[in-house]
Amino acid sequence: MTEVTIKIPEDIKDIIDGITEPLYVEALREVARKRFAYNKKKLKDYRKKIAIFEAKYGKSYEDFSQSVPDTVKGHDDWIEWTYLVKVANVLSAKMEKLRLLIGK
């Protein structure tokens, strides 16, 4: 488990001195909800770009990777498509963890 330390100004310390742990948990959940919404939008953008490549070549990334056209454009598209797929997969995995934290 990871321990998180929060540094706060002395002026604020007096205000929050009696606050219990559940408030911190709720604050963490709120951050997770905002991050989830942000990631959801980004993932939608990546999936749109992936769909453009699928429409352009009429096949999935996996199928395209097996028969990349031997052209500069084909290789450039494959590199960009690979990046988009990898980033989308990483983002999806992060969203699953956030989903657990926020209870979705």
Buried (B, 14 or more C-beta within 10 A) or exposed (E): EEEEEEEEEEEEEEEEEEEEEEEEEEEEBEEBBEBBEEBEEBBEEBBEBBEEBBEEBEBEBEEBEEEBEEEEEBEEBBEEBBEBBEBBEEBEEBBEEBEEBBEE
